[in-house]
Amino acid sequence: MSDRFVRLARNENQALGIGQYAVDFLGGKFPEPDDSVYRMVERFHLDSVACAVSALACGTNAPKVLREEAMEYPSHDGVPCLGSRMLVMPEKAILANSSAAREWDANGTNFGYNPKRGHTAGEFGHNDFYPVAVAAAQLLGWNGRQTLKAMIAIDEIRGRLAEVFALKNHKIDHVVHGGIASAAVFAASLGATPRQIESAIGLLVAHYIPFRAIRAGKQLSDSKGASAAITTEMAVQAARRALRGFVGPADIFRNPEAIFCLFEPPDQPDQSPFDLELATSGSDFAVMGMHFKLGLYEHQSAGAIQGLIDLLTEHPELLESPDAVRRIEISIYEPAFSIIGDPAKRDPQTRQSADHSMVYIIATLLRKAIEQKQAGWKELMLVPADYNQRALHHPLTRQIMQRIEFRHGGPEFDAKYPDGIPTTVEVETATGKRYSSGLVMYPEGHARNTSGRLDDLLEHKFRRLASLGVRDVDALYRRFTGMLEKTSDEIHQLYDFELLEQSGY
């Protein structure tokens, strides 16, 4: 260990090393993370709760199905689902709660980019795994600080893996890194030895690898939103199995037949493809570089959203009529161009496809701005109602979609990602005037944005989403803030609130 990091070299057993790290970190072997790290992870957790509450209240399919499934597994020594007192098997509660948090695809994001330490593989990932920490805390009677510390550990392991191994390059879904982190932290929480955690990680990687087929197709299915939840269910199951004595494949990162060495053969035998560094204390934790989404949209579109809002604010005449804008051209980097510029997404028929469609997102924002005659992140924030069937087929939105050209900006843009989200928006008016946003790198919500508006925008987002699912938003906000001071009883009752149900959104 040096400079507040544990270094797991490619020529050592990194699965065992992750297990030792999880045990030591949760066991208090290292100095405490700075309070800023605790505050940041609380922000991301709070954000995920608003996403989950609204997804459940709106009756979205995957969270509803998986919640019903969880209720079929009652357990007197289990944990509850969000907005429930009924105790169920931990892996089933985590499955349901993670699915709800992820359903809108509106919670936190990481891009696997850490140039300071030379780790820039650039894998995506999301803050979908906090229910693992809450379940462990409720099983063990932890207080709020201990709960947040487990969340930090999950984000640290998955976030650092995302910096050194790009799963997407091999068509593997990014949730694998979160699954590994979940297996390690859940097992460590329950008293597993590093060797047992190694088995849990080996079980997960050897038996349960999701490929990006779940995100392919002209119209996306429930599998896309539930991918993290399903992988986490398997991770927790693997942890519980290892705790019972099941021995899984050892040293999985150096196993030549496992995904890591199979897809990226190392230079030397008996190595993994990467070195891994995990923070132990201080403020340089992976969660500090993660990004917030300020509404329901694929995060790769945040630069274009910022560019459009800036243009509409600077040139309010663009809001005067639906015909004021003749053409919009958006230039962006790879892989964003391929992910949200897929030709199949020019005619989205489902919310899962629409929230990954650049042309739909930008057309909807412009349509809302024209209708409201105002532009700003709060005023135009994309919410569930912007993806219902009426919104998907709104005539003006569809008209504007036809005016949008989406292009790859080339090597100049690619070189600036994933440091930022390099995007340029150019608008041509009906009178022939042309306006440009210039290069947008760090939109609102980005870890390197310095506007100072983040807390205000996040609270607005929380209230917009959570109000769909509870009568008293203020009470829910208080319930999930101030986590550092919460007692074990308060954590035990964290999910005990009334959840409203609606027929749709």
N, C-alpha and C positions, 0 to 999 in steps of 0.2 A: 504494500500500500504506500502511495506517495501523493503529495499535494491534494489530499482529501478525495482520492480515487482509489478504488481497487482495480488493478489491471489484471485481466485474465488473458494471457497470451495464447496465441493460436496453437502452440505446441503443448498445451496443457488441457486437462479435462474441464472444459468450460461449463458443462452442465453441473458438475459437482461444485465448481466455483460459484455459479449462480445460487446453488443451494446454500452454500456456506455464507454468501453475501446476505441472502434473505434472512437466515437465522441470526446472523450478527447484527444486521440493521434493525430488525424488529426487536431483538433482544437487548438493545441498548449498548452494544459494544463500542459504537462510534459516538463522537460528539453529536449533539442535536443539529438537524438542519436549521438554517436561519428561519426566523418567523415569517420572512417574506415568502419562503417556499410553502409553508403551511397556509398562508393567506391565498397564494395562487392556486393550490390544489382545492381549497375550499370554493374558490370562484368557479373552477371547472366542474366540481361536484354539484354546486348549486345550479349551474347552467344545465347540467344533464338531468337534474330532477324536474326542471320546468319542461324540458323536452319530453320526459317520460310521462308526467302527469297529463299533459295535453294529448299525447298519443293515445293513452288509455281512455281518456274522457271522450275522444273523438271516435272511439270504436275501431281504430285501425286494425287490420286483419291479423297480422302476425302476432302483435302483442296480446290481442284478445285470445287467439288460439293457444298460445304458449302459456298464458295466465290460466286458462281453463285446464290445460294439461297439468300445470303445477298443482292446482287445487285437487287433483286426483291422487296426489302423493302426500297425504297428511302425515305428520310426524310430531310426536310430543316433544322431541328434542331438536326440532327444526327451526326455521326462521320464516318470517312473513314476507309476502309480496308487498309491493308498494301500495299503500292505502288499504291495508288489511291487517287483521289480528290473527288470522288463521296461520298456524305453523305448518310448514311443508318441508320436504326434503331440501337441504341447502342447494344442491345443484339445480333443482327445479325452480326454486325461488330466484336464483341468480339468472337462470335462463330467461324467466319471464321479465325480471327487472332490467336486465341488460338489453333485451329486445325492445322494451318500451323506451329506454334512453336513446337507443340508436335509430328508432323507426323513422323519424323525420330527417335523419342525416343532418342535424342542425347543431350538434354538440362539438366539442373541441377537436382540433386537428393538429397532427405533427407532420413535418416534411422530412424528417431524418437528415437534418443538415446541421453539422457542427464543425465549421471550418477552423475554429479556434483549436480544436484537438485533432483536426485532420480527418474527421469521419464524415463523409458526405455522400453516402450511398443513396440517400434521397427516397427512402420508403415512406409511404403514407401511413397513417394510423390515426386512431380516434380515441377519445376518453370514454370508452364504452364499458370499462371494467370495474368501476367503483362499487357496484353491488357485491363483488367478491369481498372487498374490504369490510363493507357493512355487515355482510353475513358472518364473517369471521368474528367481528366485534360483538355481534349479538350472541353468538354461540359462547364466547369466552368472557362476556361481561366487561368489555373494554370501555374506556371513556373516549371523549371526542378526540383528544390529542393522539391516542393510540390508533384510532380509526383513520385519521388523516395520515398518519405515518405509514400505515399499510397502503393507502392510496398513492402516496409519494413513491413507495417501493415499486408498486405495479407500473406506474408511469416511467420510473427510472429504467427498469429492466426492458420494457417494451420500447421505450423511446431510444435507448442506446442501441438496441438490436436494429432498430430502423435506420440508425446512422451507419451501420457497418454491413448490412446485408439487404439488398433490394429484392424482396420477394416478387414484386411486380414484373421484374425483368424475366422471370421464369414462369409467368402466368399463375403464380400462387397468390392466394388472397392475403392481404396484409394483416388479417386478424391472427395469423399464426404467432406473431411476436407478442400480441396481447395474451394469447392462450398460454404461452410459455411463462409469461410474467404471472398470470393468474394461478397457474399450477404451483409455481415456486412460492408465492406469497401466501396462498391459502394453506398449503402444506406446512410451511414454516409457522404460520399462525397457530396451527393445531399441534405443534410440537414435533414435527417431523425432523429427522436428522438430515444433514446434507445428502447422505447417500440415498435416503428415501425420496428426497426431492429430485435427485438425479433420475431415479426410476420414474417418477411422475412425469418429468419432462420428456424422458425417452418414450414412455407410453404414448404421450400426446403426439409427438413428432412422428413416431413410427406408424401410428394407427389412424390419425385423424388430421389429414392435411387437405384443406379446401382449396381448390383451384379457382381461378377467376372466371370459370364457366358460370358461376353464380351471378356474375355481373355482365355477362354477354347476352346478346339477343336484342331484337328490335324493341321489345317492351319488357322491362325488368320485372322480376317476380318478387315474392316475399323473401326468397333466399338472400337477396342483396342486403336488405335491412337487418335480417336476423343472423347474418353470418357470424358476427362477433359473439352473439348470445349462444349460438349452438357450439361454437368452438370453446367458449368459456364453460359451458355445461360439461363438455368432455374433459376440459382441464381440471375442473373440480372433481369430477368422477375419477380421473387418473390420480389426483392427489389423495383422495379417500382410499382408493384401491392400494396405492403404495403404502399408506399408513397402516393398512391391514396386513402388509407383508408381501404384497405382490412385487416381484422384481422385474422391472422393465428394462429395455435396452440401455446399456451403459454408454457414457461418453458420446452422446448422440451427435454433437457438433463435429466430431472427428470421424464419425462412422461413414465409410465411403459409399454406403448404399442409402444414406439418409439425404434429405433434400439439400443440405448445405454443401457438402463435398460433391454430391452427385451433379449439381448444377453449376458449381464454381469450384472445380478441382484445384486444390492448393498446390503451391509450387513444390512443396516437399511432402513426403509421406508422413503419416501420423501428425497431420496438422488440420486445423479448420481453415476456412478461407479468410478469417479476420481475427484481429485482436479486439478485445471488448473492455471498455472502461466504465465503471459504475461509481457514481458519487456516493460519498459516505457522510459528508457534513458540509456546512457552509451554504452557499446560495447557488452554486453552479449545478443545479439538477435539471434533468431533461424537461420537466414540466415548465420550467421558466422560459423555454423557447417555443412552447406550443401556442396555437392560435385559436381564437374564438370565431365562431360564425354568428353574425348578428341577424339571424333570421334563417329561413329555410331555403338553402341554396348550396350547391356544390362549391366548396371553398375555392376551387380554381377560378370561379367566376367573380371573386371578391374584387379583383382589380378593375374589372369592367364595371361592376356596380359602383365602385368609388368614382371611376372616370365619368360615368353617366351622371351621377349625382352632382359632381363638381360642375359639369357642363350645364346642367339644368339650373343649378343655383346661380351660376355666372351669367346665363343667358335665359332669363325667364320667358322671353318671347317664344321659346321652344314649346311652352306649355299652352300657348294660346288656342291651338286647335289641333285635332288629330292629324291634319295634313301639314302642319308646320315643319315636320321632319320628313325629308324625302328619302334619305338614305343614312344608314349607320354602318360604319366599318370598324370591326374589332380585330386588332392584331394581338396575338398571344404566343406563348411558348409551347413546346412539347414538354410533357405529355398532355397538357390541358387541352390543346387543340384536338387531339384524338379522343379524349375522354368526353368532353362536353361539346365537341363539334362533330361528333359522329353523325353522318347524314340521316341515320335512322331517327335521331332525336330532333330533326326539324319538324316532325309531325308527332309529338308525344301524345299518347292516349291514356297514360297512367301518371299518377303523381311521381312514382319512382323514376320514370323516364324524364318527366318534365323538370324535376329538380336537378337533373344532370344535363339539361339542354340550355346552352348559352343563349340561343335565340329566344327561347321561351322566357327565361329569367329576365333578360333585358327588355323584351317586349312588354312583359307584365309590369315591370317597374315604370316604363314610360307611359303605359296606359293608365296606371294608377296616378302618376304625376299629372297627367293631362286632366283626369277626372277631378282630382283634388286641388289642382292649381297650386301645388306646393311640392317641394323636393327636399328630402333630407333622409338620413338613415332611420330616424324614428317614424317619420311620416310614411315612408315607402317600405318599411320593414315587411319582408315576405313572411306570411303566416299560413297556417293550414288552409284557410279559406281561399288562398291564392292558387291552390292546387286541386280544388274540387272539380267536378265535371263541368259545372257552369264556367268556372274560370279557365279550364283547359281549352274550352271551345268559344271563349269570348270573341265576338267578331272583330273588335278592334285589335285585340292581342294578336289574332291570326293575321290581320292585315299588316301590323307592324313587323311581325316575324318575317314577312316576305321582303321587307326593306333592309334587313340586316345581312351584311356580308361578314363572314367569320374566316379569318385567314391566319396561317402560321407566319409569325413574324421573322422566322429564320434564325440563324446562328446568333445574331445580336441579342435576340430575346432569350434564346435557350441558355446562353452563358450566364444570364442574370437569375436563373432559377436553379435551386430552390432558396437562394438567399432572399429573394422577394417573389412577387407575383407579377412579373413584368407584362403590362398590358397598356395598349393605347386605344382610345375610343375617338373616332372621328365622325362628326355629324355634318351632313349636308342639308341645308334648309330648302324649303320650297322655292325660295327666292335666289338660290344659288350660293349663299354664303356657306363657308366651311369653318367649322370649329374643331379644335383638337384638345383632348385632355392632357396631351403630353404623356410621357412615360409614367405610369403608376406602378410603384414598387411595393409600398407598404400600406395597403388600405386599412380602414378601421377594422379592428379585431386582430390584425397581424401582430406578432410578438414584437416587431421592431417599429410599429406605429407609435408616434410620440404626440398625438393630438391631445391626450389627457382626458378624452371623453369616454374611455372604456367602461368605467364603473357605472356611469349614468346610462349608457346604452345597454349594458348587460341587465341592469335593473328593469329598464323598460321592456326588454325582451322577456325577462322572467315574468313580469306582470301580464304581458300580452298572452303568453302561452299558458301560464298557470291558471289564469282566470277562466280558462275553458274547462278546468277540472275541479276547482274548489270554490266554495262560497266566500271564504275569507282568505284572500291572497296575502294580506299582511301577516296573518297567523302562519301561513305556510312559509313565508319568507323568514320569519323569526325562527321557525322550527329548524331550518336548514342553514342558518347563519350563526356565527359565534360558536362554531364547532369546537374550537380549542378549549372552550370552557365547559363543554357539556359533560354531564356525569354519565356513568355507566347506565343508570336508569333511563336517562334521556336518550341515549343511543339505542337502548333496548326498545324504546317506544317510538323510535324515529319515524317509522312507516305507519304509525297508528293515527291516521287522519281520514276523514270522510272524502271519498273520491266520487265525484259526480260522473254520470255517464250520459252521453249524448248519442243520437242515432247516426251522426256523421259530422262532416265539417264542410 
